[in-house]
Amino acid sequence: MGSLIVILVVLVILSGYFSATETAFSCLNKIRIINWANGGNKRAKLVLKIENNFDKLITNVLIGNNIVNILATTIATIIFSQVWVDPSLSATMTTVIMTLVILTFGEILPKTMAKCFPEKFAMFSAPIIYGLSFIFYPLSFLFIMLQKLVKKIFRMPKESVTNEELITIINEAENSGGIDKDNGELIRSAVQFDDVIVGRILTPRVDITAIEKSMSMDQIFEIFKKSGFSRLPVYDKTIDNIIGFVHEKNFFLSMIEKRPNILDIIQPVLFTQEQVKVDDLLKQLQKNKAQIAIVVDEFGGTDGLVTMEDCIEELVGEIYDETDKVEEPIQKLDDKNYLVQGSADLEMFFDLFKIKVDNFDEIESNTVGGWICEYLGLLPNNGVAFEFKGLKIEVVENIRHRINKVKVTKE
């Protein structure tokens, strides 16, 4: 009986090993393992090799775990049949005791320990489970083939991570202290970057500072001086017919050399449309070595202008230089009142005030001012106010048929 008890203990330990291995490989930080493997750690490379074929790993673990559990129960039945002669009592005690032993020492405790140190246990377990995979190969091969057959019959889709799931992962990592707030914001911007369209970041037509090709050098000089821009679009008769742009450096060189015609220094401009993705436009700008693109509508008219800086700011946040006038899109006046620019991003506005809109995707506007006009169905005058989701929104400045500033009060 003594030898049977020793074998039973060994089998329970093996049961715990298989359970802990399953948990360790399920919970390990793959990025950390990849970094260790790239650093030359052989155990980490083996863990990565095993983890990359997770279905095979789980199959081998389950085969091993079931074999040792069945053997442990069988041996326990033999042992208890010698202790209790009554067969019914022996069977009952075997069931009760082995259930408690396997649950405690074969499942709960090993999995708890492995979850605390998944990478370390996976690296300890890797050589053992790798060796056992050769022993279990015939059985695992049959089960893996069965898995593939079932997947084919039921046409199970391949697992993929959506952008929403990635954002949730980033939020969890930020909340747990794995990454700081700034890095979390940068990663979120990178994940969402390929969903942003040009229409969301363009400078609208009415705000474009441009020059007409027939303007005198003195007139153009004043526009450069007043605007502070390093590049200005050039149009022929109407802003809907932009023919290129002039760089500040080339313009002043032309003035020094006393060349009165700017047509010699006009550079070609890139054209795009509102629905183009920002990451695609950024690639086009890089490919063409361009800094600005003119956004045109379906009829060829000018909708707005986008710069490479606008594209990058969508990823890393606002970039300011010494000529920029820094004006926050949403300014907190006191605990209840806020001053909001009409050009403020609508999604940022809703997020700040924790507003949930069921039909957000159906809203055509990207800015707060555009949304107010869309919501009211008209262009409101100064002083017009309305309530929305616990907020009082009042138009305080309307310039050139456009909402410039609104006051938001928390009710």
C-alpha positions as CSV (number, residue, x, y, z in Angstrom):
1,M,0.0,0.0,0.0
2,G,2.9,2.3,0.7
3,S,4.1,2.3,-2.9
4,L,0.5,3.0,-4.1
5,I,0.3,6.0,-1.9
6,V,3.6,7.4,-3.2
7,I,2.4,6.9,-6.8
8,L,-0.9,8.6,-5.9
9,V,1.0,11.6,-4.5
10,V,3.1,11.8,-7.7
11,L,0.0,11.7,-9.9
12,V,-1.6,14.5,-7.9
13,I,1.5,16.6,-8.3
14,L,1.5,15.9,-12.0
15,S,-2.1,16.9,-12.2
16,G,-1.2,20.2,-10.5
17,Y,1.7,20.6,-13.0
18,F,-0.6,20.2,-16.0
19,S,-3.2,22.6,-14.6
20,A,-0.5,25.2,-13.7
21,T,1.1,24.9,-17.2
22,E,-2.3,25.6,-18.9
23,T,-2.8,28.7,-16.7
24,A,0.8,30.0,-17.1
25,F,0.7,29.8,-20.9
26,S,-2.8,31.4,-21.0
27,C,-1.8,34.3,-18.8
28,L,1.8,35.0,-19.7
29,N,2.8,38.4,-21.2
30,K,3.8,37.5,-24.7
31,I,5.6,40.8,-25.3
32,R,7.8,40.2,-22.3
33,I,8.6,36.7,-23.5
34,I,9.5,38.1,-27.0
35,N,11.8,40.6,-25.5
36,W,13.6,37.9,-23.4
37,A,13.8,35.7,-26.5
38,N,15.3,38.6,-28.5
39,G,17.8,39.0,-25.7
40,G,19.1,35.5,-26.2
41,N,17.1,33.6,-23.5
42,K,16.8,30.0,-24.8
43,R,14.0,29.1,-22.4
44,A,12.0,32.2,-23.6
45,K,12.5,31.1,-27.2
46,L,11.2,27.6,-26.3
47,V,8.2,29.2,-24.5
48,L,7.5,31.3,-27.6
49,K,7.7,28.3,-29.9
50,I,5.2,26.3,-27.7
51,E,2.9,29.3,-27.2
52,N,2.7,30.0,-30.9
53,N,1.1,26.6,-31.4
54,F,-1.4,27.0,-28.6
55,D,-4.0,24.4,-29.8
56,K,-1.3,21.7,-29.7
57,L,-0.2,22.9,-26.2
58,I,-3.7,22.7,-24.8
59,T,-4.3,19.3,-26.4
60,N,-1.1,17.9,-24.8
61,V,-2.0,19.4,-21.4
62,L,-5.5,18.0,-21.4
63,I,-4.3,14.6,-22.5
64,G,-1.7,14.5,-19.7
65,N,-4.1,16.0,-17.1
66,N,-6.8,13.4,-17.9
67,I,-4.4,10.5,-17.9
68,V,-3.0,11.3,-14.5
69,N,-6.4,12.1,-13.0
70,I,-7.9,8.8,-14.2
71,L,-4.8,6.9,-12.9
72,A,-5.0,8.8,-9.6
73,T,-8.7,7.9,-9.1
74,T,-8.0,4.3,-10.0
75,I,-5.2,3.9,-7.5
76,A,-7.2,5.7,-4.9
77,T,-10.1,3.3,-5.4
78,I,-7.6,0.3,-4.9
79,I,-6.3,2.0,-1.7
80,F,-9.6,2.8,-0.2
81,S,-11.1,-0.6,-1.0
82,Q,-8.4,-2.1,1.3
83,V,-9.3,0.4,4.0
84,W,-13.1,0.1,3.7
85,V,-14.3,-3.4,2.9
86,D,-17.8,-2.3,2.1
87,P,-17.8,-1.5,-1.7
88,S,-20.4,1.3,-1.5
89,L,-18.6,3.0,1.3
90,S,-15.3,2.6,-0.4
91,A,-16.7,4.1,-3.7
92,T,-18.3,7.0,-1.8
93,M,-15.1,7.9,0.1
94,T,-13.0,7.6,-3.0
95,T,-15.2,10.1,-4.8
96,V,-15.4,12.6,-2.0
97,I,-11.7,12.5,-1.0
98,M,-10.3,12.5,-4.5
99,T,-12.6,15.3,-5.6
100,L,-11.3,17.4,-2.7
101,V,-7.7,16.5,-3.3
102,I,-7.7,17.1,-7.1
103,L,-9.7,20.3,-6.8
104,T,-7.4,21.7,-4.1
105,F,-3.9,20.3,-5.1
106,G,-4.5,19.5,-8.7
107,E,-6.5,22.6,-9.8
108,I,-7.1,25.6,-7.5
109,L,-3.7,26.0,-5.8
110,P,-1.5,25.3,-8.9
111,K,-3.5,27.6,-11.1
112,T,-3.4,30.3,-8.4
113,M,0.4,30.1,-8.1
114,A,0.9,29.9,-11.9
115,K,-1.3,33.0,-12.4
116,C,0.9,35.0,-10.0
117,F,4.1,34.1,-11.9
118,P,3.0,33.0,-15.4
119,E,6.3,33.8,-17.3
120,K,8.5,32.1,-14.7
121,F,6.4,29.0,-14.5
122,A,6.1,28.8,-18.3
123,M,9.9,28.9,-18.6
124,F,10.2,26.2,-16.0
125,S,7.6,24.1,-17.6
126,A,8.6,24.5,-21.3
127,P,11.2,21.8,-21.5
128,I,9.0,19.3,-19.8
129,I,5.8,19.9,-21.8
130,Y,8.0,20.0,-25.0
131,G,9.3,16.6,-24.2
132,L,5.9,15.2,-23.4
133,S,4.5,16.5,-26.7
134,F,6.6,13.8,-28.5
135,I,5.3,11.1,-26.1
136,F,1.7,12.3,-26.7
137,Y,2.1,12.9,-30.4
138,P,-0.1,10.0,-31.7
139,L,-3.0,11.1,-29.5
140,S,-2.5,14.8,-30.0
141,F,-2.3,14.3,-33.7
142,L,-5.7,12.6,-33.8
143,F,-7.3,15.3,-31.6
144,I,-5.8,18.2,-33.6
145,M,-7.1,16.6,-36.8
146,L,-10.5,16.3,-35.1
147,Q,-10.4,20.0,-34.1
148,K,-9.6,21.1,-37.7
149,L,-12.5,18.9,-39.0
150,V,-14.9,20.5,-36.5
151,K,-13.7,24.0,-37.4
152,K,-14.2,23.2,-41.1
153,I,-17.7,21.8,-40.6
154,F,-18.9,24.7,-38.5
155,R,-16.9,27.3,-40.4
156,M,-15.5,28.9,-37.3
157,P,-14.0,32.3,-38.0
158,K,-10.4,33.1,-37.2
159,E,-9.9,35.1,-34.0
160,S,-9.0,38.7,-34.5
161,V,-8.7,41.7,-32.2
162,T,-10.9,44.7,-33.0
163,N,-9.9,48.3,-32.4
164,E,-12.5,48.5,-29.6
165,E,-10.9,45.5,-27.9
166,L,-7.5,47.1,-28.3
167,I,-8.7,50.3,-26.7
168,T,-10.1,48.3,-23.8
169,I,-6.8,46.6,-23.4
170,I,-5.0,49.9,-23.4
171,N,-7.4,51.4,-20.8
172,E,-6.9,48.3,-18.6
173,A,-3.1,48.7,-18.8
174,E,-3.4,52.4,-18.0
175,N,-5.7,51.7,-15.0
176,S,-3.4,49.0,-13.7
177,G,-0.3,51.2,-13.9
178,G,1.3,49.3,-16.8
179,I,1.5,52.4,-18.9
180,D,1.2,56.1,-18.0
181,K,-1.6,58.4,-19.2
182,D,0.5,60.1,-21.9
183,N,1.7,56.8,-23.4
184,G,-1.9,55.5,-23.2
185,E,-3.2,58.5,-25.1
186,L,-0.5,58.1,-27.7
187,I,-1.3,54.4,-28.2
188,R,-5.1,55.1,-28.4
189,S,-4.4,57.8,-31.1
190,A,-2.3,55.3,-33.1
191,V,-5.0,52.6,-32.9
192,Q,-7.8,55.0,-34.0
193,F,-5.6,56.8,-36.5
194,D,-6.6,54.6,-39.5
195,D,-10.3,55.4,-38.9
196,V,-9.9,59.2,-39.1
197,I,-10.9,60.8,-42.3
198,V,-9.5,64.0,-43.8
199,G,-12.8,65.8,-43.4
200,R,-12.4,65.7,-39.6
201,I,-9.0,67.6,-39.5
202,L,-9.2,70.0,-42.5
203,T,-9.0,73.8,-42.3
204,P,-12.4,74.8,-43.8
205,R,-12.5,76.9,-47.0
206,V,-13.6,80.1,-45.2
207,D,-10.4,80.0,-43.0
208,I,-8.0,79.4,-45.9
209,T,-5.5,82.3,-46.4
210,A,-4.6,82.2,-50.1
211,I,-3.3,84.6,-52.8
212,E,-4.5,85.3,-56.3
213,K,-1.9,84.8,-59.0
214,S,-2.2,88.4,-60.3
215,M,-1.5,90.0,-56.9
216,S,1.5,92.3,-56.7
217,M,4.6,91.3,-54.7
218,D,3.8,93.9,-52.1
219,Q,0.3,92.6,-51.6
220,I,1.6,89.0,-51.2
221,F,4.3,90.3,-48.8
222,E,1.6,91.8,-46.6
223,I,-0.4,88.5,-46.6
224,F,2.7,86.5,-45.6
225,K,3.5,89.1,-42.9
226,K,-0.1,89.1,-41.5
227,S,-0.8,85.4,-41.7
228,G,2.6,84.1,-40.4
229,F,2.2,81.0,-42.7
230,S,5.3,79.6,-44.5
231,R,3.2,78.4,-47.5
232,L,0.2,80.0,-49.2
233,P,-2.1,78.5,-51.8
234,V,-2.3,80.3,-55.1
235,Y,-5.6,80.5,-57.0
236,D,-6.7,81.7,-60.4
237,K,-9.7,84.1,-60.2
238,T,-11.5,82.0,-57.6
239,I,-10.4,79.9,-54.7
240,D,-12.2,76.9,-56.3
241,N,-9.4,77.0,-58.9
242,I,-6.2,76.5,-56.8
243,I,-3.2,76.1,-59.1
244,G,-0.4,75.5,-56.6
245,F,1.3,77.1,-53.6
246,V,4.2,79.5,-52.9
247,H,6.8,78.9,-50.3
248,E,7.8,81.8,-48.1
249,K,11.5,81.2,-48.7
250,N,11.1,81.2,-52.5
251,F,8.9,84.3,-52.4
252,F,11.5,86.4,-50.5
253,L,14.3,85.2,-52.7
254,S,12.2,86.3,-55.7
255,M,11.7,89.7,-54.0
256,I,15.5,90.1,-53.4
257,E,16.2,89.2,-57.0
258,K,13.4,91.6,-58.1
259,R,11.4,89.1,-60.0
260,P,7.9,90.5,-60.2
261,N,6.1,87.4,-61.3
262,I,5.2,84.7,-58.8
263,L,4.2,82.2,-61.5
264,D,7.9,81.2,-61.7
265,I,8.0,80.0,-58.1
266,I,4.6,78.3,-57.9
267,Q,4.9,74.7,-56.8
268,P,2.4,72.0,-57.6
269,V,-0.1,71.1,-54.9
270,L,-1.6,67.7,-53.9
271,F,-5.4,67.3,-54.1
272,T,-7.5,65.0,-52.0
273,Q,-11.1,64.5,-50.7
274,E,-12.9,64.5,-47.4
275,Q,-13.5,60.8,-47.2
276,V,-9.8,59.8,-47.7
277,K,-8.3,58.3,-44.5
278,V,-5.7,60.5,-42.8
279,D,-3.1,57.7,-42.8
280,D,-3.5,57.3,-46.6
281,L,-3.1,61.1,-47.1
282,L,0.0,61.1,-44.9
283,K,1.6,58.4,-47.1
284,Q,0.7,60.5,-50.2
285,L,2.3,63.6,-48.7
286,Q,5.4,61.7,-47.8
287,K,5.6,60.1,-51.3
288,N,5.2,63.4,-53.1
289,K,7.4,65.3,-50.6
290,A,4.5,67.7,-50.0
291,Q,3.5,69.6,-46.9
292,I,-0.1,70.6,-47.8
293,A,-3.0,69.2,-49.7
294,I,-6.2,70.9,-51.0
295,V,-9.4,69.1,-50.1
296,V,-11.9,69.2,-53.0
297,D,-15.6,68.2,-53.1
298,E,-17.3,65.9,-55.6
299,F,-17.7,68.9,-58.0
300,G,-14.0,69.9,-57.9
301,G,-14.6,72.9,-55.6
302,T,-12.4,73.7,-52.7
303,D,-13.6,72.3,-49.4
304,G,-10.5,73.1,-47.3
305,L,-6.9,72.5,-46.7
306,V,-4.8,69.9,-44.8
307,T,-1.2,70.1,-43.9
308,M,1.2,67.3,-42.9
309,E,1.3,69.0,-39.4
310,D,-2.5,68.5,-39.2
311,C,-2.0,64.7,-39.9
312,I,0.7,64.3,-37.3
313,E,-1.2,66.3,-34.7
314,E,-4.0,63.8,-35.0
315,L,-1.6,61.2,-33.8
316,V,0.6,63.0,-31.2
317,G,-1.6,66.0,-30.2
318,E,-1.3,69.7,-30.9
319,I,2.1,71.0,-32.1
320,Y,2.8,74.6,-31.4
321,D,5.6,76.9,-32.6
322,E,6.5,80.5,-31.6
323,T,4.1,82.0,-34.0
324,D,1.0,80.1,-32.9
325,K,-1.6,81.7,-30.7
326,V,-2.5,79.0,-28.2
327,E,-6.2,78.9,-27.6
328,E,-7.7,75.9,-25.9
329,P,-10.7,74.5,-27.7
330,I,-12.5,74.0,-24.3
331,Q,-11.7,76.4,-21.5
332,K,-13.0,75.7,-17.9
333,L,-14.3,79.0,-16.5
334,D,-15.5,77.6,-13.1
335,D,-17.0,74.4,-11.7
336,K,-20.1,74.7,-13.9
337,N,-19.2,76.9,-16.9
338,Y,-17.1,76.2,-19.9
339,L,-16.2,78.3,-23.0
340,V,-16.1,76.1,-26.1
341,Q,-14.7,77.0,-29.5
342,G,-17.1,76.2,-32.3
343,S,-14.2,74.4,-34.1
344,A,-13.7,72.1,-31.1
345,D,-13.8,68.4,-32.0
346,L,-17.3,67.0,-31.3
347,E,-16.1,63.6,-30.1
348,M,-13.7,65.3,-27.6
349,F,-16.6,67.5,-26.5
350,F,-18.9,64.5,-25.8
351,D,-16.2,62.6,-24.0
352,L,-15.4,65.6,-21.7
353,F,-19.0,66.0,-20.6
354,K,-19.6,62.2,-20.6
355,I,-22.4,62.5,-23.1
356,K,-23.6,59.2,-24.7
357,V,-25.3,59.7,-28.1
358,D,-26.9,56.5,-29.5
359,N,-26.8,57.7,-33.2
360,F,-23.3,59.4,-33.0
361,D,-22.3,57.7,-36.3
362,E,-25.2,59.4,-38.0
363,I,-24.0,62.9,-37.1
364,E,-22.5,64.5,-40.1
365,S,-20.6,67.3,-38.3
366,N,-17.2,66.9,-36.8
367,T,-17.1,70.2,-34.8
368,V,-19.3,71.5,-32.0
369,G,-20.4,74.5,-34.0
370,G,-21.5,72.3,-37.0
371,W,-23.3,69.9,-34.6
372,I,-25.3,72.7,-33.0
373,C,-26.4,73.9,-36.4
374,E,-27.3,70.3,-37.4
375,Y,-29.1,69.7,-34.1
376,L,-31.2,72.9,-34.2
377,G,-31.7,72.8,-38.0
378,L,-30.6,76.4,-38.5
379,L,-27.7,78.8,-37.9
380,P,-28.5,80.3,-34.5
381,N,-27.9,84.0,-33.6
382,N,-25.9,85.2,-30.6
383,G,-27.7,84.5,-27.4
384,V,-29.7,81.4,-28.6
385,A,-29.6,78.7,-26.0
386,F,-30.9,75.2,-25.6
387,E,-30.6,72.2,-23.3
388,F,-29.0,68.9,-24.1
389,K,-28.3,65.9,-21.9
390,G,-28.1,68.0,-18.7
391,L,-26.1,70.8,-20.3
392,K,-27.2,74.4,-21.2
393,I,-25.5,75.4,-24.4
394,E,-25.6,79.1,-25.4
395,V,-24.2,80.6,-28.6
396,V,-22.0,83.6,-27.5
397,E,-20.2,84.5,-30.7
398,N,-21.3,84.0,-34.3
399,I,-18.9,85.3,-36.9
400,R,-19.3,85.3,-40.7
401,H,-22.3,82.9,-40.6
402,R,-20.4,80.5,-38.4
403,I,-20.6,79.6,-34.7
404,N,-17.2,80.7,-33.2
405,K,-17.8,80.3,-29.4
406,V,-20.4,78.8,-27.1
407,K,-20.9,78.8,-23.4
408,V,-21.7,75.4,-21.8
409,T,-23.2,75.2,-18.3
410,K,-23.7,72.0,-16.4
411,E,-27.2,72.0,-15.0
